[in-house]
Amino acid sequence: MHAETILQLKKISVPRQFAKDDYICHEGQPGSEMYIILKGSVGIFLTSAIGTLNRVAVIKEGDFFGEMAIFDNLPRSASCIALEDTIAVAVTKDNLQEFLTSCPEIAGQMLEKMSGRIRKLDAELYKNNRFVKNRHVPKFAVPLEFKSGHAVRPGYAAPKYVMEYKQACPICGKAVTVKDLKRNILEEERFDYDCRVIYKGCNPLWHEVISCSNCYYSNFYLKFFGINNFEYELVEKLLQKEHKDVVESRIEKRSEYDWLVLHYLQAININEHINPDANMVIGSMWRNLCWLSRDVNDIAFAKYCAKKVIEKFGAALDANQFTDITSRSATALSLVSFLIYTDDRKEALKYVDTAMECPDEKIKGRAMQLKVKLEQRLSKESQE
């Protein structure tokens, strides 16, 4: 970047400093500014199929990121984290005109990059909204398999892992307290066969649904703020006609755990209405509920949730709704585990090879171990 350009940028906005591992943008959260790096580097991270962060790009000195936030109200599509001590200039709606005039070269690159993303977003919104119009979803209700009244200690997260701030609810506009996790510094304790990652000092399952106590809107943390105009009208009606009565009827009965389960069920129902083809999002929430239920030994509800996971993850794999082989393999490994949990070993064996295609040795190794156990068990059953 030319010295003159740097000088112009410093006139537009006071440079901001970020320490190594600082979050600059949060995936799924609203944003109102783009950044141009004057010094240092920033990693672009996406949440993986197992809830961990995958670095997909590195932005270096002279590059920019977060440009869509200036023009739309959609949530951030990725988390941006400083990889080293970094200095950046923020461009907002207020200083946009000055930026376009003072830095035409960078502005031109930004607008060119944005045009392709806007076309892609328009196509996705058209596809989803067109499909939703003819979609029938059963009326919202709490499954009979779930029995409320669990005395469970709320999931703990050490303060060093939590970022707390307030945002406006996209449905009612009232303030919502958001507790975001610093997923880049979580310490892994173990990796289970169903792709559940157990962390030291934190249980992310308690933080993956955001809910508004005013209008009762709940959604997956990466989707909570991503409501467009068409979806807004649909969700608002749904909350008033179906969710409100169910939620208010259970207010006096529920523990914090029951509250959490109810919010997950709401989020699942809302996504079935507004984005029914999002098998991975919906399946992941059923998966979380299954894990939570197994943690408290609620076997009946865990089995119910497991069958939902199988339905959604199976649909995602059949339609190949993945952008990379690791996500596909991790989903297949989860599916194998849930099929085994529901005693459908023959079906589980069909997905093991897909899980074994993974370049991640941890996932591949778990898949190979499960394949050996499955084949041994099925061979024994056939002999009997």
Secondary structure per residue as TSV (DSSP state, phi and psi in degrees):
chain	resnum	aa	ss	phi	psi
A	1	M	-	360.0	133.8
A	2	H	-	-67.3	148.7
A	3	A	H	-59.4	-36.0
A	4	E	H	-65.5	-39.1
A	5	T	H	-65.7	-41.8
A	6	I	H	-61.0	-42.0
A	7	L	H	-62.2	-42.9
A	8	Q	H	-63.4	-41.2
A	9	L	H	-64.4	-38.6
A	10	K	H	-67.5	-27.2
A	11	K	H	-73.0	-32.7
A	12	I	H	-72.3	-41.8
A	13	S	S	-151.1	146.2
A	14	V	-	-71.1	125.7
A	15	P	-	-59.0	143.9
A	16	R	E	-110.5	146.2
A	17	Q	E	-109.0	136.4
A	18	F	E	-128.1	131.3
A	19	A	-	-80.5	161.5
A	20	K	T	-53.5	134.0
A	21	D	T	79.2	0.7
A	22	D	-	-70.5	137.4
A	23	Y	E	-78.2	131.5
A	24	I	E	-101.5	-40.5
A	25	C	E	-134.4	148.2
A	26	H	-	-114.2	126.2
A	27	E	T	-56.5	131.1
A	28	G	T	87.7	-9.5
A	29	Q	S	-100.4	150.3
A	30	P	-	-62.9	151.7
A	31	G	-	-140.6	156.5
A	32	S	-	-134.2	11.9
A	33	E	E	-151.8	153.7
A	34	M	E	-106.4	164.2
A	35	Y	E	-128.5	143.8
A	36	I	E	-120.4	125.4
A	37	I	E	-83.4	124.7
A	38	L	E	-94.1	-31.0
A	39	K	E	-155.9	140.2
A	40	G	S	100.4	-159.2
A	41	S	E	-153.8	153.5
A	42	V	E	-130.4	134.5
A	43	G	E	-93.0	139.9
A	44	I	E	-100.9	121.0
A	45	F	E	-121.5	138.7
A	46	L	E	-116.6	147.4
A	47	T	E	-75.4	130.4
A	48	S	-	-82.3	177.7
A	49	A	T	-65.7	-19.1
A	50	I	T	-107.5	13.0
A	51	G	S	87.8	0.6
A	52	T	-	-90.0	168.9
A	53	L	E	-94.8	132.2
A	54	N	E	-113.6	126.9
A	55	R	E	-80.2	123.8
A	56	V	E	-110.2	-13.7
A	57	A	E	-164.2	161.9
A	58	V	E	-127.2	128.5
A	59	I	E	-104.2	127.7
A	60	K	E	-115.4	-177.7
A	61	E	T	-51.5	128.8
A	62	G	T	94.8	-14.6
A	63	D	-	-90.1	169.9
A	64	F	E	-134.0	162.5
A	65	F	E	-156.3	161.5
A	66	G	-	78.5	19.6
A	67	E	G	-66.0	-28.5
A	68	M	G	-64.5	-24.8
A	69	A	G	-64.4	-23.0
A	70	I	G	-70.9	-28.2
A	71	F	T	-110.9	-17.2
A	72	D	-	-133.1	174.2
A	73	N	-	-108.2	17.0
A	74	L	-	-75.4	153.4
A	75	P	-	-70.6	163.1
A	76	R	-	-62.1	138.4
A	77	S	S	-86.5	-6.9
A	78	A	S	-158.0	163.0
A	79	S	E	-92.9	137.2
A	80	C	E	-116.1	120.2
A	81	I	E	-127.8	133.7
A	82	A	E	-65.8	127.2
A	83	L	S	-89.0	-12.9
A	84	E	S	-158.4	176.3
A	85	D	S	-57.7	125.3
A	86	T	E	-133.5	143.6
A	87	I	E	-119.6	130.8
A	88	A	E	-141.7	154.7
A	89	V	E	-107.2	136.2
A	90	A	E	-97.6	134.6
A	91	V	E	-111.0	125.2
A	92	T	E	-117.7	178.2
A	93	K	T	-61.1	-31.5
A	94	D	T	-70.2	-36.0
A	95	N	T	-109.4	15.0
A	96	L	H	-61.6	-45.7
A	97	Q	H	-61.9	-40.8
A	98	E	H	-64.4	-38.6
A	99	F	H	-64.7	-46.0
A	100	L	H	-60.5	-36.4
A	101	T	H	-77.1	-41.6
A	102	S	H	-82.1	-29.0
A	103	C	-	-129.2	65.3
A	104	P	H	-61.8	-31.7
A	105	E	H	-66.3	-49.1
A	106	I	H	-66.3	-39.5
A	107	A	H	-61.3	-39.2
A	108	G	H	-64.3	-43.4
A	109	Q	H	-61.8	-41.1
A	110	M	H	-62.5	-47.6
A	111	L	H	-65.5	-36.4
A	112	E	H	-65.6	-42.4
A	113	K	H	-65.2	-38.8
A	114	M	H	-69.3	-34.4
A	115	S	H	-59.6	-41.2
A	116	G	H	-66.2	-39.9
A	117	R	H	-67.4	-37.6
A	118	I	H	-65.4	-42.3
A	119	R	H	-61.9	-41.1
A	120	K	H	-65.2	-42.5
A	121	L	H	-63.8	-42.3
A	122	D	H	-60.0	-42.5
A	123	A	H	-64.6	-40.9
A	124	E	H	-67.4	-41.9
A	125	L	H	-64.4	-41.0
A	126	Y	H	-62.6	-45.4
A	127	K	H	-61.8	-47.9
A	128	N	H	-65.7	-46.6
A	129	N	H	-68.0	-35.4
A	130	R	H	-66.1	-38.4
A	131	F	H	-73.2	-36.6
A	132	V	H	-64.8	-31.1
A	133	K	T	-58.5	-32.0
A	134	N	T	-105.0	18.3
A	135	R	-	-92.0	130.1
A	136	H	-	-108.5	126.0
A	137	V	-	-123.4	133.3
A	138	P	-	-55.3	150.4
A	139	K	-	-58.0	142.1
A	140	F	-	-64.5	131.1
A	141	A	-	-158.9	156.7
A	142	V	-	-83.9	125.8
A	143	P	-	-55.4	142.6
A	144	L	T	-62.3	-25.1
A	145	E	T	-66.7	-22.1
A	146	F	-	-88.4	124.2
A	147	K	-	-108.5	118.0
A	148	S	-	-74.6	171.8
A	149	G	-	102.1	11.1
A	150	H	-	-69.1	125.2
A	151	A	-	-89.5	90.4
A	152	V	-	-122.5	134.3
A	153	R	-	-70.1	130.9
A	154	P	-	-55.1	146.0
A	155	G	-	-60.1	126.9
A	156	Y	-	-86.9	143.9
A	157	A	B	-138.2	118.3
A	158	A	-	-55.6	140.1
A	159	P	G	-51.1	-31.7
A	160	K	G	-67.6	-16.3
A	161	Y	G	-96.8	-5.5
A	162	V	E	-114.8	135.0
A	163	M	E	-115.6	121.4
A	164	E	E	-115.0	131.0
A	165	Y	E	-157.6	169.8
A	166	K	E	-108.7	142.1
A	167	Q	E	-136.2	159.8
A	168	A	E	-81.8	131.4
A	169	C	-	-61.6	131.1
A	170	P	T	-69.5	-11.2
A	171	I	T	-97.4	-54.4
A	172	C	T	-102.7	-15.1
A	173	G	-	85.0	-5.7
A	174	K	-	-76.3	159.8
A	175	A	E	-69.7	135.5
A	176	V	E	-120.9	132.3
A	177	T	E	-83.8	119.3
A	178	V	E	-105.5	129.5
A	179	K	E	-111.5	99.8
A	180	D	E	-92.7	144.6
A	181	L	E	-95.0	142.8
A	182	K	-	-83.2	78.9
A	183	R	T	-66.5	-17.2
A	184	N	T	-74.7	-15.4
A	185	I	S	-118.0	6.0
A	186	L	-	-61.7	141.7
A	187	E	-	-102.9	115.7
A	188	E	E	-72.7	133.6
A	189	E	E	-99.4	-44.2
A	190	R	E	-159.9	163.0
A	191	F	E	-123.8	114.4
A	192	D	-	-84.6	167.4
A	193	Y	T	-64.4	-25.4
A	194	D	T	-91.7	15.2
A	195	C	S	73.6	15.8
A	196	R	-	-79.7	128.8
A	197	V	E	-99.0	122.9
A	198	I	E	-96.8	127.9
A	199	Y	E	-110.4	155.0
A	200	K	T	-78.4	126.3
A	201	G	T	72.2	17.6
A	202	C	B	-164.1	136.3
A	203	N	-	-118.8	96.3
A	204	P	G	-59.5	-22.0
A	205	L	G	-58.9	-25.7
A	206	W	G	-81.6	-5.3
A	207	H	G	-121.6	8.4
A	208	E	S	-98.0	7.2
A	209	V	E	-129.4	133.2
A	210	I	E	-106.8	139.4
A	211	S	E	-136.2	146.5
A	212	C	-	-102.5	121.4
A	213	S	T	-74.9	-12.0
A	214	N	T	-84.8	-52.9
A	215	C	T	-106.2	-3.7
A	216	Y	-	73.3	12.1
A	217	Y	-	-67.6	129.9
A	218	S	E	-132.5	145.4
A	219	N	E	-161.2	162.2
A	220	F	E	-55.8	141.0
A	221	Y	T	-58.7	-28.9
A	222	L	T	-82.5	-10.6
A	223	K	T	-115.7	-10.6
A	224	F	T	-54.1	-44.8
A	225	F	T	-92.5	-1.5
A	226	G	-	-92.6	52.3
A	227	I	-	-104.2	122.4
A	228	N	-	-90.4	178.7
A	229	N	H	-61.2	-41.6
A	230	F	H	-63.8	-45.3
A	231	E	H	-68.2	-33.6
A	232	Y	H	-56.9	-48.3
A	233	E	H	-63.1	-41.9
A	234	L	H	-64.9	-45.7
A	235	V	H	-66.8	-42.1
A	236	E	H	-58.8	-44.5
A	237	K	H	-65.9	-41.6
A	238	L	H	-61.4	-43.4
A	239	L	I	-63.2	-40.9
A	240	Q	I	-72.9	-41.8
A	241	K	I	-83.7	-30.0
A	242	E	I	-123.4	-49.9
A	243	H	I	-73.2	-39.5
A	244	K	H	-56.8	-48.9
A	245	D	H	-63.8	-40.9
A	246	V	H	-65.2	-45.3
A	247	V	H	-64.4	-49.3
A	248	E	H	-67.3	-27.6
A	249	S	H	-71.3	-16.4
A	250	R	T	-111.9	2.6
A	251	I	T	-58.3	-43.2
A	252	E	T	-77.8	-16.5
A	253	K	T	-95.5	-22.5
A	254	R	-	-94.6	144.5
A	255	S	-	-85.4	179.4
A	256	E	H	-63.3	-33.8
A	257	Y	H	-67.1	-45.1
A	258	D	H	-61.1	-38.7
A	259	W	H	-60.3	-45.1
A	260	L	H	-61.4	-46.5
A	261	V	H	-61.5	-43.0
A	262	L	H	-60.5	-41.1
A	263	H	H	-66.5	-38.6
A	264	Y	H	-60.9	-45.2
A	265	L	H	-63.1	-38.8
A	266	Q	H	-62.0	-47.9
A	267	A	H	-60.3	-40.7
A	268	I	H	-63.0	-46.6
A	269	N	H	-63.2	-40.4
A	270	I	H	-64.4	-42.8
A	271	N	H	-69.5	-30.7
A	272	E	H	-62.8	-30.0
A	273	H	H	-80.9	-48.3
A	274	I	H	-93.4	-22.2
A	275	N	-	-148.2	63.2
A	276	P	T	-63.6	-17.6
A	277	D	T	-87.5	-1.0
A	278	A	-	-82.6	67.8
A	279	N	H	-62.5	-34.8
A	280	M	H	-70.6	-41.5
A	281	V	H	-64.5	-50.6
A	282	I	H	-66.1	-43.7
A	283	G	H	-62.7	-36.9
A	284	S	H	-65.6	-36.0
A	285	M	H	-70.3	-38.8
A	286	W	H	-63.5	-37.9
A	287	R	H	-61.6	-45.1
A	288	N	H	-60.6	-41.7
A	289	L	H	-64.1	-37.5
A	290	C	H	-63.1	-45.7
A	291	W	H	-61.8	-44.8
A	292	L	H	-61.0	-41.2
A	293	S	H	-66.6	-39.3
A	294	R	H	-67.1	-33.6
A	295	D	H	-60.3	-34.0
A	296	V	T	-103.4	9.9
A	297	N	T	64.0	32.4
A	298	D	-	-91.7	80.2
A	299	I	H	-66.9	-39.4
A	300	A	H	-60.3	-45.9
A	301	F	H	-73.0	-33.8
A	302	A	H	-61.8	-42.5
A	303	K	H	-64.9	-40.1
A	304	Y	H	-60.2	-47.1
A	305	C	H	-65.3	-38.6
A	306	A	H	-59.6	-40.0
A	307	K	H	-64.6	-34.6
A	308	K	H	-68.4	-39.6
A	309	V	H	-59.8	-46.9
A	310	I	H	-58.7	-43.8
A	311	E	H	-61.3	-47.6
A	312	K	H	-75.7	-44.5
A	313	F	H	-68.0	-35.6
A	314	G	H	-62.5	-42.0
A	315	A	H	-65.2	-39.4
A	316	A	H	-64.2	-40.8
A	317	L	H	-70.4	-41.9
A	318	D	H	-62.5	-36.2
A	319	A	T	-91.4	-1.4
A	320	N	T	51.5	55.1
A	321	Q	-	-87.9	57.2
A	322	F	-	-137.0	149.8
A	323	T	S	-100.0	-10.4
A	324	D	S	-150.7	157.5
A	325	I	H	-69.8	-30.1
A	326	T	H	-64.7	-44.5
A	327	S	H	-62.7	-41.7
A	328	R	H	-63.1	-45.0
A	329	S	H	-67.1	-40.4
A	330	A	H	-63.5	-40.0
A	331	T	H	-65.1	-40.9
A	332	A	H	-63.1	-40.4
A	333	L	H	-64.2	-43.0
A	334	S	H	-59.8	-44.5
A	335	L	H	-61.6	-42.6
A	336	V	H	-57.4	-45.8
A	337	S	H	-64.5	-40.7
A	338	F	H	-72.5	-31.3
A	339	L	H	-67.6	-39.3
A	340	I	H	-64.1	-40.6
A	341	Y	H	-61.3	-31.9
A	342	T	T	-97.5	14.9
A	343	D	T	66.1	30.7
A	344	D	-	-111.4	70.3
A	345	R	H	-71.0	-34.5
A	346	K	H	-63.2	-42.6
A	347	E	H	-67.9	-37.3
A	348	A	H	-60.0	-38.5
A	349	L	H	-62.7	-25.3
A	350	K	H	-66.9	-24.7
A	351	Y	H	-104.0	-4.8
A	352	V	H	-63.3	-42.7
A	353	D	H	-62.1	-36.0
A	354	T	H	-63.1	-41.2
A	355	A	H	-65.3	-33.5
A	356	M	H	-74.8	-10.6
A	357	E	T	-75.6	-6.3
A	358	C	-	-67.2	135.5
A	359	P	S	-73.7	-17.2
A	360	D	-	-76.6	115.2
A	361	E	H	-62.9	-29.5
A	362	K	H	-66.0	-46.0
A	363	I	H	-69.7	-44.2
A	364	K	H	-60.1	-42.2
A	365	G	H	-63.9	-44.0
A	366	R	H	-61.2	-40.4
A	367	A	H	-64.9	-42.0
A	368	M	H	-63.5	-40.5
A	369	Q	H	-64.7	-42.8
A	370	L	H	-64.9	-37.2
A	371	K	H	-62.2	-44.0
A	372	V	H	-61.3	-46.2
A	373	K	H	-64.3	-40.9
A	374	L	H	-63.7	-47.1
A	375	E	H	-63.4	-39.9
A	376	Q	H	-64.8	-43.2
A	377	R	H	-67.0	-44.6
A	378	L	H	-66.1	-36.7
A	379	S	H	-64.8	-40.7
A	380	K	H	-65.2	-42.0
A	381	E	H	-64.8	-37.2
A	382	S	H	-68.7	-32.0
A	383	Q	H	-72.5	-30.9
A	384	E	-	-74.5	360.0
